[in-house]
């Protein structure tokens, strides 16, 4: 377990950053008044998400690999960070939608129905805590693996 402390720490940091992002979205009104813009602006989370992986793998390279890290070592570290994030995702979704922004589902359902995007039943099924928990696990796994592949490639020690 000691050998994975860097990855566990950064998985926790990633989750904290994601929760802060959700809080910021809620504060600026993207979960209420400006819900129509939410789908666009929430994608900007990719910037801090990638930055967390870069900082994590840089720290792993410097501290745990004495400044020399192969692509495989970087990938392994990134995948462990991803595993931590995946495991924490359902809890983070619960916190987001019960504490940070409890009206989000009602707001986004009403918006989707008013725009003719979905029926009431479709919106209720899609915009629900259980569905978001599932989506967060799948999304964290896919994006974590892709980010790990790319960041490990750029941070590997060449030659």
N, C-alpha and C positions, 0 to 999 in steps of 0.2 A: 504493500500500500504506500509506503514511504516513497517509492520510486515514481509514483503517479501523483504526488502532491501538487506539482505544477499544473498538471492537466485538470485536476479536481478544482483547484483554486480558480483557474480561468473559466471552467464551466460554470462555477458559481458567479464569477464576475459577469460572464455573458448573460446569464439569467437576470442578474441585477440591472444590467444595462437595458435589457429588453423591458423589464418592468418600469424603469424610469422613462423609457421611450413611450410606453403606453400611457403613463401618467401625463407626460408632456402632450401627447395627442389629445388626451381628455381635457387638459387645461386650455388648450388653444381652440377647443370646440370641434375637433374632428370626429368626436363620438356623439355629437349633438347637433348644434346649429350648422356646422359645416360638414355634415355627414356625406354630402354629395362629393366632397373632395377627398374623403378618407382613403379610398382605394388608390388614388394617385400618390398622396403624400406618405402613406405608410410604407411604400416601397423604398423610400429614402433610408429606412432602417438598415438597408444593405451596407451603407457606408460605415456606421459604427460596428455592425456585425463583422465585417471583413477586418476592420481595424483591430477588434478584439483578438481575432485569430492571428493577425500579424504580430501583435504585441506578445501574445501567448507563445507562439512558436519562436519568436526572437529570444524571449526569456528562456525557453527550453533549450535552445541552441547554446546560449551563453552560459547558463548555470549548470545544466545537466550534461551537456555534451562538450564542454570546454571550448566553445566557439566553432566546433566542426560537427555539422549535422548532415547526414545523408537525406535524400528524398524519402527513403523508406522510414527513417527515424522520425522525420517531420510528419509524414503521413500517419504513422502510428500515434504520435502525440495528438495530432488533429482529430483522429478518430476517437480517441479516449475523451477528449474535450467534447466532441459531438455526442458521445454516449452519455456523459454527464448532463448535457443540455437536453437530450431526448428524455432522460429519466425525470428531469425537473420540469419539463414542459407542461404536463397536465396540471401540476400544482401552480405553476405560473399563470396558466389560463384561468384557473379557479380564482386566484388572487386578483387578477386583472378584472374579471367580470363580476366578482362579488364585492370587492373592496374599492378598487380604483375607479371603475366605470360601470356600476350596476345597471345603468339604463341603456347601455350600448345595444344589446340585442333588441330591445323594444324599438329603439330609434332606427336601427338599420333595417329591421323588418318592415317598419312603417314606410321607410324610404323606398325599399325594393318593391313594395306593393303599390305605392303611389306612382312610381315610375313605370309600372306595368312589366317589371322584370320577372316577377314571380307572383304566384297566387299566395294567399294567406298561409295555406298549408305548406307550400314549398318554402316560403320564407321562414316559417316557424321551425321546420326541419333543418334547413341549412344553417340559419343563424341561431345556433343553440350551443350551450356549453359543451355537451357531449361531442358534437361535431367539431367544434373548435379545438377541443382537447385532442381528438384524433388527427385533425389537420395539422396541429402544432407538432405532434410526434413525427408524422410523416415528413412535414416540411423541414423540421430541424434535422432529421436524418439525411434527407436529400441535399439540402443546402450545406449542411456541415461536411458531408463527404466531398462535395464539389469544391467548397472553400478550402478544405484541407489539402486536396490534390493540387490546387493552384498555388496556395500560399507556400506549401512545402517545396514546390518546384522552384519558386523564386528565392526562398531562403536557404536552400540546400547549399552546402559547401561544394564549390565547383573544383573539379580536378582532383 
